[in-house]
Amino acid sequence: MIDTAYRATLLALYQFSIMLGILLLPVALAVRRAGLQMPMDRVIERLGTAYENAA
């Protein structure tokens, strides 16, 4: 039961981080022009790996 809840939570966080990354794309492009980088790719990759390991 706890494993199912853990996997469901990870999936929801993974999907939310992808949606957030898409919504923040204009901001990320502006930040990139300023010479900085947003860490959204690392967040999405870590959540995806955690979900794959839990499944």
CHARMM-style PDB file with segment names, atoms N, HN, CA, C and O in Angstrom:
ATOM      1  N   MET     1       0.820  -1.191   0.000  1.00  0.00      PROA
ATOM      2  CA  MET     1       0.000   0.000   0.000  1.00  0.00      PROA
ATOM      3  C   MET     1       0.866   1.258   0.000  1.00  0.00      PROA
ATOM      4  O   MET     1       0.613   2.199  -0.752  1.00  0.00      PROA
ATOM      5  N   ILE     2       1.891   1.262   0.853  1.00  0.00      PROA
ATOM      6  HN  ILE     2       2.096   0.497   1.465  1.00  0.00      PROA
ATOM      7  CA  ILE     2       2.771   2.421   0.921  1.00  0.00      PROA
ATOM      8  C   ILE     2       3.573   2.549  -0.366  1.00  0.00      PROA
ATOM      9  O   ILE     2       3.831   3.660  -0.828  1.00  0.00      PROA
ATOM     10  N   ASP     3       3.972   1.408  -0.954  1.00  0.00      PROA
ATOM     11  HN  ASP     3       3.762   0.505  -0.578  1.00  0.00      PROA
ATOM     12  CA  ASP     3       4.707   1.456  -2.219  1.00  0.00      PROA
ATOM     13  C   ASP     3       3.862   2.072  -3.327  1.00  0.00      PROA
ATOM     14  O   ASP     3       4.363   2.844  -4.145  1.00  0.00      PROA
ATOM     15  N   THR     4       2.589   1.729  -3.346  1.00  0.00      PROA
ATOM     16  HN  THR     4       2.182   1.102  -2.681  1.00  0.00      PROA
ATOM     17  CA  THR     4       1.696   2.283  -4.359  1.00  0.00      PROA
ATOM     18  C   THR     4       1.543   3.794  -4.177  1.00  0.00      PROA
ATOM     19  O   THR     4       1.566   4.546  -5.151  1.00  0.00      PROA
ATOM     20  N   ALA     5       1.389   4.227  -2.944  1.00  0.00      PROA
ATOM     21  HN  ALA     5       1.370   3.616  -2.152  1.00  0.00      PROA
ATOM     22  CA  ALA     5       1.272   5.659  -2.666  1.00  0.00      PROA
ATOM     23  C   ALA     5       2.565   6.385  -3.020  1.00  0.00      PROA
ATOM     24  O   ALA     5       2.531   7.501  -3.540  1.00  0.00      PROA
ATOM     25  N   TYR     6       3.699   5.760  -2.742  1.00  0.00      PROA
ATOM     26  HN  TYR     6       3.727   4.854  -2.320  1.00  0.00      PROA
ATOM     27  CA  TYR     6       5.003   6.349  -3.063  1.00  0.00      PROA
ATOM     28  C   TYR     6       5.160   6.506  -4.577  1.00  0.00      PROA
ATOM     29  O   TYR     6       5.579   7.558  -5.057  1.00  0.00      PROA
ATOM     30  N   ARG     7       4.821   5.458  -5.318  1.00  0.00      PROA
ATOM     31  HN  ARG     7       4.480   4.603  -4.928  1.00  0.00      PROA
ATOM     32  CA  ARG     7       4.926   5.519  -6.777  1.00  0.00      PROA
ATOM     33  C   ARG     7       3.971   6.557  -7.356  1.00  0.00      PROA
ATOM     34  O   ARG     7       4.337   7.293  -8.273  1.00  0.00      PROA
ATOM     35  N   ALA     8       2.764   6.621  -6.834  1.00  0.00      PROA
ATOM     36  HN  ALA     8       2.467   6.024  -6.090  1.00  0.00      PROA
ATOM     37  CA  ALA     8       1.778   7.593  -7.316  1.00  0.00      PROA
ATOM     38  C   ALA     8       2.245   9.021  -7.031  1.00  0.00      PROA
ATOM     39  O   ALA     8       2.081   9.909  -7.867  1.00  0.00      PROA
ATOM     40  N   THR     9       2.823   9.236  -5.861  1.00  0.00      PROA
ATOM     41  HN  THR     9       2.956   8.514  -5.182  1.00  0.00      PROA
ATOM     42  CA  THR     9       3.337  10.557  -5.517  1.00  0.00      PROA
ATOM     43  C   THR     9       4.496  10.942  -6.428  1.00  0.00      PROA
ATOM     44  O   THR     9       4.570  12.076  -6.901  1.00  0.00      PROA
ATOM     45  N   LEU    10       5.401   9.994  -6.674  1.00  0.00      PROA
ATOM     46  HN  LEU    10       5.341   9.073  -6.289  1.00  0.00      PROA
ATOM     47  CA  LEU    10       6.520  10.277  -7.576  1.00  0.00      PROA
ATOM     48  C   LEU    10       6.041  10.580  -8.984  1.00  0.00      PROA
ATOM     49  O   LEU    10       6.566  11.483  -9.637  1.00  0.00      PROA
ATOM     50  N   LEU    11       5.056   9.843  -9.456  1.00  0.00      PROA
ATOM     51  HN  LEU    11       4.630   9.110  -8.926  1.00  0.00      PROA
ATOM     52  CA  LEU    11       4.512  10.088 -10.787  1.00  0.00      PROA
ATOM     53  C   LEU    11       3.876  11.476 -10.859  1.00  0.00      PROA
ATOM     54  O   LEU    11       4.070  12.200 -11.836  1.00  0.00      PROA
ATOM     55  N   ALA    12       3.125  11.841  -9.837  1.00  0.00      PROA
ATOM     56  HN  ALA    12       2.968  11.253  -9.044  1.00  0.00      PROA
ATOM     57  CA  ALA    12       2.487  13.159  -9.821  1.00  0.00      PROA
ATOM     58  C   ALA    12       3.534  14.273  -9.783  1.00  0.00      PROA
ATOM     59  O   ALA    12       3.391  15.282 -10.473  1.00  0.00      PROA
ATOM     60  N   LEU    13       4.585  14.094  -8.980  1.00  0.00      PROA
ATOM     61  HN  LEU    13       4.701  13.274  -8.419  1.00  0.00      PROA
ATOM     62  CA  LEU    13       5.646  15.092  -8.924  1.00  0.00      PROA
ATOM     63  C   LEU    13       6.392  15.181 -10.251  1.00  0.00      PROA
ATOM     64  O   LEU    13       6.759  16.273 -10.684  1.00  0.00      PROA
ATOM     65  N   TYR    14       6.614  14.050 -10.891  1.00  0.00      PROA
ATOM     66  HN  TYR    14       6.316  13.163 -10.539  1.00  0.00      PROA
ATOM     67  CA  TYR    14       7.291  14.016 -12.183  1.00  0.00      PROA
ATOM     68  C   TYR    14       6.476  14.767 -13.233  1.00  0.00      PROA
ATOM     69  O   TYR    14       7.012  15.591 -13.974  1.00  0.00      PROA
ATOM     70  N   GLN    15       5.190  14.477 -13.288  1.00  0.00      PROA
ATOM     71  HN  GLN    15       4.755  13.808 -12.685  1.00  0.00      PROA
ATOM     72  CA  GLN    15       4.336  15.147 -14.262  1.00  0.00      PROA
ATOM     73  C   GLN    15       4.207  16.644 -13.954  1.00  0.00      PROA
ATOM     74  O   GLN    15       4.170  17.466 -14.870  1.00  0.00      PROA
ATOM     75  N   PHE    16       4.138  16.995 -12.678  1.00  0.00      PROA
ATOM     76  HN  PHE    16       4.168  16.328 -11.933  1.00  0.00      PROA
ATOM     77  CA  PHE    16       4.067  18.404 -12.291  1.00  0.00      PROA
ATOM     78  C   PHE    16       5.343  19.137 -12.682  1.00  0.00      PROA
ATOM     79  O   PHE    16       5.286  20.278 -13.141  1.00  0.00      PROA
ATOM     80  N   SER    17       6.498  18.488 -12.502  1.00  0.00      PROA
ATOM     81  HN  SER    17       6.544  17.561 -12.129  1.00  0.00      PROA
ATOM     82  CA  SER    17       7.759  19.150 -12.856  1.00  0.00      PROA
ATOM     83  C   SER    17       7.865  19.351 -14.366  1.00  0.00      PROA
ATOM     84  O   SER    17       8.412  20.359 -14.812  1.00  0.00      PROA
ATOM     85  N   ILE    18       7.356  18.418 -15.153  1.00  0.00      PROA
ATOM     86  HN  ILE    18       6.912  17.599 -14.791  1.00  0.00      PROA
ATOM     87  CA  ILE    18       7.352  18.588 -16.607  1.00  0.00      PROA
ATOM     88  C   ILE    18       6.444  19.755 -16.986  1.00  0.00      PROA
ATOM     89  O   ILE    18       6.818  20.588 -17.812  1.00  0.00      PROA
ATOM     90  N   MET    19       5.257  19.819 -16.390  1.00  0.00      PROA
ATOM     91  HN  MET    19       4.954  19.142 -15.720  1.00  0.00      PROA
ATOM     92  CA  MET    19       4.335  20.916 -16.669  1.00  0.00      PROA
ATOM     93  C   MET    19       4.950  22.257 -16.259  1.00  0.00      PROA
ATOM     94  O   MET    19       4.838  23.241 -16.990  1.00  0.00      PROA
ATOM     95  N   LEU    20       5.587  22.295 -15.110  1.00  0.00      PROA
ATOM     96  HN  LEU    20       5.678  21.495 -14.516  1.00  0.00      PROA
ATOM     97  CA  LEU    20       6.226  23.515 -14.642  1.00  0.00      PROA
ATOM     98  C   LEU    20       7.348  23.934 -15.584  1.00  0.00      PROA
ATOM     99  O   LEU    20       7.517  25.122 -15.859  1.00  0.00      PROA
ATOM    100  N   GLY    21       8.106  22.976 -16.073  1.00  0.00      PROA
ATOM    101  HN  GLY    21       7.968  22.011 -15.850  1.00  0.00      PROA
ATOM    102  CA  GLY    21       9.163  23.284 -17.025  1.00  0.00      PROA
ATOM    103  C   GLY    21       8.623  23.875 -18.311  1.00  0.00      PROA
ATOM    104  O   GLY    21       9.212  24.803 -18.865  1.00  0.00      PROA
ATOM    105  N   ILE    22       7.510  23.347 -18.789  1.00  0.00      PROA
ATOM    106  HN  ILE    22       7.032  22.592 -18.339  1.00  0.00      PROA
ATOM    107  CA  ILE    22       6.886  23.887 -20.006  1.00  0.00      PROA
ATOM    108  C   ILE    22       6.362  25.294 -19.757  1.00  0.00      PROA
ATOM    109  O   ILE    22       6.540  26.183 -20.590  1.00  0.00      PROA
ATOM    110  N   LEU    23       5.721  25.496 -18.622  1.00  0.00      PROA
ATOM    111  HN  LEU    23       5.576  24.774 -17.945  1.00  0.00      PROA
ATOM    112  CA  LEU    23       5.170  26.818 -18.318  1.00  0.00      PROA
ATOM    113  C   LEU    23       6.265  27.868 -18.106  1.00  0.00      PROA
ATOM    114  O   LEU    23       6.064  29.045 -18.405  1.00  0.00      PROA
ATOM    115  N   LEU    24       7.411  27.447 -17.595  1.00  0.00      PROA
ATOM    116  HN  LEU    24       7.575  26.491 -17.352  1.00  0.00      PROA
ATOM    117  CA  LEU    24       8.498  28.378 -17.324  1.00  0.00      PROA
ATOM    118  C   LEU    24       9.462  28.528 -18.502  1.00  0.00      PROA
ATOM    119  O   LEU    24      10.511  29.157 -18.365  1.00  0.00      PROA
ATOM    120  N   LEU    25       9.121  27.964 -19.642  1.00  0.00      PROA
ATOM    121  HN  LEU    25       8.269  27.453 -19.754  1.00  0.00      PROA
ATOM    122  CA  LEU    25      10.000  28.041 -20.798  1.00  0.00      PROA
ATOM    123  C   LEU    25      10.336  29.480 -21.192  1.00  0.00      PROA
ATOM    124  O   LEU    25      11.509  29.764 -21.430  1.00  0.00      PROA
ATOM    125  N   PRO    26       9.376  30.401 -21.273  1.00  0.00      PROA
ATOM    126  CA  PRO    26       9.747  31.784 -21.610  1.00  0.00      PROA
ATOM    127  C   PRO    26      10.703  32.405 -20.585  1.00  0.00      PROA
ATOM    128  O   PRO    26      11.612  33.152 -20.949  1.00  0.00      PROA
ATOM    129  N   VAL    27      10.493  32.095 -19.323  1.00  0.00      PROA
ATOM    130  HN  VAL    27       9.754  31.489 -19.028  1.00  0.00      PROA
ATOM    131  CA  VAL    27      11.380  32.608 -18.276  1.00  0.00      PROA
ATOM    132  C   VAL    27      12.776  32.002 -18.428  1.00  0.00      PROA
ATOM    133  O   VAL    27      13.783  32.695 -18.282  1.00  0.00      PROA
ATOM    134  N   ALA    28      12.823  30.709 -18.722  1.00  0.00      PROA
ATOM    135  HN  ALA    28      12.005  30.146 -18.840  1.00  0.00      PROA
ATOM    136  CA  ALA    28      14.108  30.037 -18.895  1.00  0.00      PROA
ATOM    137  C   ALA    28      14.879  30.613 -20.077  1.00  0.00      PROA
ATOM    138  O   ALA    28      16.101  30.741 -20.015  1.00  0.00      PROA
ATOM    139  N   LEU    29      14.184  30.957 -21.142  1.00  0.00      PROA
ATOM    140  HN  LEU    29      13.190  30.854 -21.192  1.00  0.00      PROA
ATOM    141  CA  LEU    29      14.851  31.548 -22.298  1.00  0.00      PROA
ATOM    142  C   LEU    29      15.408  32.931 -21.958  1.00  0.00      PROA
ATOM    143  O   LEU    29      16.506  33.282 -22.388  1.00  0.00      PROA
ATOM    144  N   ALA    30      14.661  33.707 -21.196  1.00  0.00      PROA
ATOM    145  HN  ALA    30      13.768  33.422 -20.846  1.00  0.00      PROA
ATOM    146  CA  ALA    30      15.141  35.027 -20.783  1.00  0.00      PROA
ATOM    147  C   ALA    30      16.336  34.903 -19.838  1.00  0.00      PROA
ATOM    148  O   ALA    30      17.299  35.663 -19.941  1.00  0.00      PROA
ATOM    149  N   VAL    31      16.267  33.952 -18.929  1.00  0.00      PROA
ATOM    150  HN  VAL    31      15.485  33.334 -18.845  1.00  0.00      PROA
ATOM    151  CA  VAL    31      17.373  33.735 -17.990  1.00  0.00      PROA
ATOM    152  C   VAL    31      18.615  33.272 -18.747  1.00  0.00      PROA
ATOM    153  O   VAL    31      19.732  33.671 -18.419  1.00  0.00      PROA
ATOM    154  N   ARG    32      18.418  32.439 -19.745  1.00  0.00      PROA
ATOM    155  HN  ARG    32      17.510  32.115 -20.011  1.00  0.00      PROA
ATOM    156  CA  ARG    32      19.547  31.940 -20.541  1.00  0.00      PROA
ATOM    157  C   ARG    32      20.223  33.082 -21.303  1.00  0.00      PROA
ATOM    158  O   ARG    32      21.444  33.097 -21.456  1.00  0.00      PROA
ATOM    159  N   ARG    33      19.422  34.036 -21.778  1.00  0.00      PROA
ATOM    160  HN  ARG    33      18.430  34.025 -21.653  1.00  0.00      PROA
ATOM    161  CA  ARG    33      20.000  35.209 -22.454  1.00  0.00      PROA
ATOM    162  C   ARG    33      20.862  36.023 -21.510  1.00  0.00      PROA
ATOM    163  O   ARG    33      21.835  36.652 -21.927  1.00  0.00      PROA
ATOM    164  N   ALA    34      20.505  36.009 -20.246  1.00  0.00      PROA
ATOM    165  HN  ALA    34      19.715  35.498 -19.907  1.00  0.00      PROA
ATOM    166  CA  ALA    34      21.274  36.740 -19.238  1.00  0.00      PROA
ATOM    167  C   ALA    34      22.541  35.988 -18.835  1.00  0.00      PROA
ATOM    168  O   ALA    34      23.366  36.509 -18.084  1.00  0.00      PROA
ATOM    169  N   GLY    35      22.692  34.762 -19.336  1.00  0.00      PROA
ATOM    170  HN  GLY    35      22.022  34.338 -19.946  1.00  0.00      PROA
ATOM    171  CA  GLY    35      23.902  33.991 -19.045  1.00  0.00      PROA
ATOM    172  C   GLY    35      23.767  33.015 -17.901  1.00  0.00      PROA
ATOM    173  O   GLY    35      24.759  32.436 -17.457  1.00  0.00      PROA
ATOM    174  N   LEU    36      22.567  32.826 -17.422  1.00  0.00      PROA
ATOM    175  HN  LEU    36      21.762  33.296 -17.783  1.00  0.00      PROA
ATOM    176  CA  LEU    36      22.326  31.877 -16.330  1.00  0.00      PROA
ATOM    177  C   LEU    36      21.571  30.669 -16.862  1.00  0.00      PROA
ATOM    178  O   LEU    36      21.147  30.651 -18.018  1.00  0.00      PROA
ATOM    179  N   GLN    37      21.403  29.655 -16.009  1.00  0.00      PROA
ATOM    180  HN  GLN    37      21.747  29.669 -15.071  1.00  0.00      PROA
ATOM    181  CA  GLN    37      20.672  28.462 -16.427  1.00  0.00      PROA
ATOM    182  C   GLN    37      19.767  28.007 -15.294  1.00  0.00      PROA
ATOM    183  O   GLN    37      20.155  28.029 -14.126  1.00  0.00      PROA
ATOM    184  N   MET    38      18.555  27.594 -15.652  1.00  0.00      PROA
ATOM    185  HN  MET    38      18.240  27.576 -16.601  1.00  0.00      PROA
ATOM    186  CA  MET    38      17.611  27.073 -14.657  1.00  0.00      PROA
ATOM    187  C   MET    38      17.826  25.569 -14.523  1.00  0.00      PROA
ATOM    188  O   MET    38      18.087  24.904 -15.526  1.00  0.00      PROA
ATOM    189  N   PRO    39      17.724  25.013 -13.322  1.00  0.00      PROA
ATOM    190  CA  PRO    39      18.012  23.596 -13.107  1.00  0.00      PROA
ATOM    191  C   PRO    39      16.823  22.658 -13.336  1.00  0.00      PROA
ATOM    192  O   PRO    39      16.778  21.584 -12.738  1.00  0.00      PROA
ATOM    193  N   MET    40      15.873  23.027 -14.173  1.00  0.00      PROA
ATOM    194  HN  MET    40      15.909  23.900 -14.660  1.00  0.00      PROA
ATOM    195  CA  MET    40      14.685  22.181 -14.370  1.00  0.00      PROA
ATOM    196  C   MET    40      15.042  20.822 -14.959  1.00  0.00      PROA
ATOM    197  O   MET    40      14.397  19.828 -14.628  1.00  0.00      PROA
ATOM    198  N   ASP    41      16.050  20.754 -15.820  1.00  0.00      PROA
ATOM    199  HN  ASP    41      16.574  21.562 -16.088  1.00  0.00      PROA
ATOM    200  CA  ASP    41      16.401  19.480 -16.434  1.00  0.00      PROA
ATOM    201  C   ASP    41      16.883  18.482 -15.386  1.00  0.00      PROA
ATOM    202  O   ASP    41      16.587  17.291 -15.478  1.00  0.00      PROA
ATOM    203  N   ARG    42      17.618  18.964 -14.398  1.00  0.00      PROA
ATOM    204  HN  ARG    42      17.858  19.931 -14.324  1.00  0.00      PROA
ATOM    205  CA  ARG    42      18.099  18.070 -13.337  1.00  0.00      PROA
ATOM    206  C   ARG    42      16.953  17.578 -12.466  1.00  0.00      PROA
ATOM    207  O   ARG    42      16.939  16.419 -12.053  1.00  0.00      PROA
ATOM    208  N   VAL    43      15.993  18.451 -12.186  1.00  0.00      PROA
ATOM    209  HN  VAL    43      16.004  19.392 -12.522  1.00  0.00      PROA
ATOM    210  CA  VAL    43      14.841  18.066 -11.364  1.00  0.00      PROA
ATOM    211  C   VAL    43      14.033  16.984 -12.073  1.00  0.00      PROA
ATOM    212  O   VAL    43      13.676  15.972 -11.470  1.00  0.00      PROA
ATOM    213  N   ILE    44      13.747  17.201 -13.349  1.00  0.00      PROA
ATOM    214  HN  ILE    44      14.037  18.023 -13.839  1.00  0.00      PROA
ATOM    215  CA  ILE    44      12.953  16.242 -14.116  1.00  0.00      PROA
ATOM    216  C   ILE    44      13.687  14.904 -14.230  1.00  0.00      PROA
ATOM    217  O   ILE    44      13.077  13.844 -14.092  1.00  0.00      PROA
ATOM    218  N   GLU    45      14.985  14.957 -14.479  1.00  0.00      PROA
ATOM    219  HN  GLU    45      15.480  15.818 -14.590  1.00  0.00      PROA
ATOM    220  CA  GLU    45      15.759  13.724 -14.610  1.00  0.00      PROA
ATOM    221  C   GLU    45      15.790  12.939 -13.302  1.00  0.00      PROA
ATOM    222  O   GLU    45      15.644  11.717 -13.310  1.00  0.00      PROA
ATOM    223  N   ARG    46      15.977  13.625 -12.189  1.00  0.00      PROA
ATOM    224  HN  ARG    46      16.096  14.618 -12.182  1.00  0.00      PROA
ATOM    225  CA  ARG    46      16.015  12.940 -10.891  1.00  0.00      PROA
ATOM    226  C   ARG    46      14.668  12.320 -10.529  1.00  0.00      PROA
ATOM    227  O   ARG    46      14.616  11.198 -10.026  1.00  0.00      PROA
ATOM    228  N   LEU    47      13.579  13.043 -10.783  1.00  0.00      PROA
ATOM    229  HN  LEU    47      13.621  13.954 -11.192  1.00  0.00      PROA
ATOM    230  CA  LEU    47      12.261  12.490 -10.487  1.00  0.00      PROA
ATOM    231  C   LEU    47      11.950  11.303 -11.401  1.00  0.00      PROA
ATOM    232  O   LEU    47      11.357  10.320 -10.955  1.00  0.00      PROA
ATOM    233  N   GLY    48      12.342  11.384 -12.667  1.00  0.00      PROA
ATOM    234  HN  GLY    48      12.824  12.182 -13.029  1.00  0.00      PROA
ATOM    235  CA  GLY    48      12.128  10.277 -13.578  1.00  0.00      PROA
ATOM    236  C   GLY    48      12.903   9.039 -13.153  1.00  0.00      PROA
ATOM    237  O   GLY    48      12.378   7.926 -13.206  1.00  0.00      PROA
ATOM    238  N   THR    49      14.136   9.225 -12.737  1.00  0.00      PROA
ATOM    239  HN  THR    49      14.563  10.129 -12.695  1.00  0.00      PROA
ATOM    240  CA  THR    49      14.961   8.107 -12.262  1.00  0.00      PROA
ATOM    241  C   THR    49      14.368   7.503 -10.992  1.00  0.00      PROA
ATOM    242  O   THR    49      14.315   6.282 -10.847  1.00  0.00      PROA
ATOM    243  N   ALA    50      13.931   8.345 -10.089  1.00  0.00      PROA
ATOM    244  HN  ALA    50      13.974   9.337 -10.207  1.00  0.00      PROA
ATOM    245  CA  ALA    50      13.340   7.841  -8.831  1.00  0.00      PROA
ATOM    246  C   ALA    50      12.072   7.047  -9.137  1.00  0.00      PROA
ATOM    247  O   ALA    50      11.839   6.008  -8.519  1.00  0.00      PROA
ATOM    248  N   TYR    51      11.250   7.510 -10.075  1.00  0.00      PROA
ATOM    249  HN  TYR    51      11.440   8.354 -10.578  1.00  0.00      PROA
ATOM    250  CA  TYR    51      10.030   6.784 -10.414  1.00  0.00      PROA
ATOM    251  C   TYR    51      10.355   5.448 -11.073  1.00  0.00      PROA
ATOM    252  O   TYR    51       9.722   4.438 -10.766  1.00  0.00      PROA
ATOM    253  N   GLU    52      11.337   5.431 -11.978  1.00  0.00      PROA
ATOM    254  HN  GLU    52      11.851   6.252 -12.228  1.00  0.00      PROA
ATOM    255  CA  GLU    52      11.728   4.178 -12.620  1.00  0.00      PROA
ATOM    256  C   GLU    52      12.272   3.174 -11.612  1.00  0.00      PROA
ATOM    257  O   GLU    52      12.006   1.977 -11.720  1.00  0.00      PROA
ATOM    258  N   ASN    53      13.032   3.656 -10.637  1.00  0.00      PROA
ATOM    259  HN  ASN    53      13.249   4.628 -10.549  1.00  0.00      PROA
ATOM    260  CA  ASN    53      13.569   2.759  -9.607  1.00  0.00      PROA
ATOM    261  C   ASN    53      12.474   2.223  -8.699  1.00  0.00      PROA
ATOM    262  O   ASN    53      12.573   1.100  -8.206  1.00  0.00      PROA
ATOM    263  N   ALA    54      11.438   3.008  -8.475  1.00  0.00      PROA
ATOM    264  HN  ALA    54      11.357   3.921  -8.876  1.00  0.00      PROA
ATOM    265  CA  ALA    54      10.335   2.578  -7.602  1.00  0.00      PROA
ATOM    266  C   ALA    54       9.393   1.620  -8.327  1.00  0.00      PROA
ATOM    267  O   ALA    54       8.727   0.809  -7.682  1.00  0.00      PROA
ATOM    268  N   ALA    55       9.327   1.698  -9.639  1.00  0.00      PROA
ATOM    269  HN  ALA    55       9.867   2.356 -10.163  1.00  0.00      PROA
ATOM    270  CA  ALA    55       8.379   0.871 -10.397  1.00  0.00      PROA
ATOM    271  C   ALA    55       8.858  -0.521 -10.603  1.00  0.00      PROA
ATOM    272  OT1 ALA    55       8.165  -1.326 -11.224  1.00  0.00      PROA
TER     273      ALA     55
END
